[in-house]
């Protein structure tokens, strides 16, 4: 009997419940992309994104900024026209949302500016080099919180576009760089990751672009629709 109970316990403990993260399906003219969202990292940002998805805000918007080896960017409502315009990339949903970034989770509370990519932003031989990156970014108007599980910008991260501290809205970008991009950590809120359709991401990434990094109209990478997917909690074998 004891042996049977031991076997049962071993079997039970070899399974864990998978995280039930919300997911969004993005249908584009080049194929589908699935994004997994992380409310524990950026709860308000995820709520805002899902609200825009549910309202159809992102339907017929295109990727208006494409930088091969770095990012692809979308979410501007002004791109719904059939032709490129001077203001593509300047639109928002009519409001701003606050950044959701934990400097401690990203190690920015101990990393010195002089030892980081931010050293290139400050004049040489100045006191700013001796600040932590967190202190330096706070001096630039950024705010941080210790209550979030922030994750760094790495390959396939999905993050909010902004024009400075607390100026996000609807625009977001997908990181296509396969190496880390630490110079944007602390400045943008990572709220998800691409988990399927990676080939579509790279198809968009290498489209021909003009001098403003806009794909040419004949290669328009339009988002046909975005919709929330139904999540199911699954038991997965622990390895």
C-alpha positions, 0 to 999 in steps of 0.5 A, a space after each residue: 500500500 505504501 508503495 502504491 501511495 508513493 507511486 501516486 505522489 510521484 506521478 502527481 508531483 510530476 505535473 504542474 499547471 501551466 500559466 494561463 496567460 491571455 493571448 491575442 491572435 493578430 491576422 496580417 496580410 502575411 500570415 498570423 502572429 500570436 502574442 502572449 500577454 503578461 499581466 504580472 509584468 504590466 497589468 494596466 498595459 495589458 488591460 489597455 491593450 486587450 480593451 483596444 483589441 476587443 474594440 477593433 481599434 487595431 483592425 486595418 492598421 499597418 506596421 508603419 516602422 520597420 527596422 531590420 535587426 531591431 524592431 517592427 512597430 504598429 498601432 497607429 490609427 492614422 495608418 488606416 488610410 490606403 496611402 502613406 502620409 506624413 503623420 503615419 506613426 503619430 497617432 494614439 487612442 486619444 489618451 496616454 497611459 503610464 509606464 509600468 516598469 520595475 527597475 529592480 527586476 531589470 537590475 537597473 537599481 545597481 547597474 551604473 550608467 558608466 557600465 551601461 549603454 546609457 553612458 553614450 547619452 551623457 557627457 564624458 567625465 560627468 557625475 551622471 556616469 556614477 549614478 545607477 541607471 535607475 537614478 539616471 532615468 528618474 532624473 529624466 522623468 521616468 518612474 518605477 515601481 517595485 511591485 511588478 515582475 518586469 522582464 527585459 527587452 529581448 528577442 520577440 518581446 512586445 513593448 509599448 512605444 512612447 515619446 518619453 515618460 508615461 506617454 504610451 497609448 496604442 502603439 507597440 513594437 516587436 523586438 526582432 534583434 536576436 541579441 539583447 537590447 538593453 539600451 531600451 530597458 527602463 524606458 519602455 514597458 514590456 507586456 508580452 511576447 510573440 509565441 507563434 508566427 515568428 516567420 511572419 514577424 521576420 517577413 515583415 522585418 525585411 520588407 523594403 522601406 523608404 527613408 522613414 522606415 515605412 514599408 512601401 505601399 505595394 508591400 503594405 503589412 496590414 493587420 487585418 484583425 486582432 482578436 483575443 484567444 480563449 485560454 485553456 489551463 493544461 497539465 504539462 509534464 514537468 521536466 
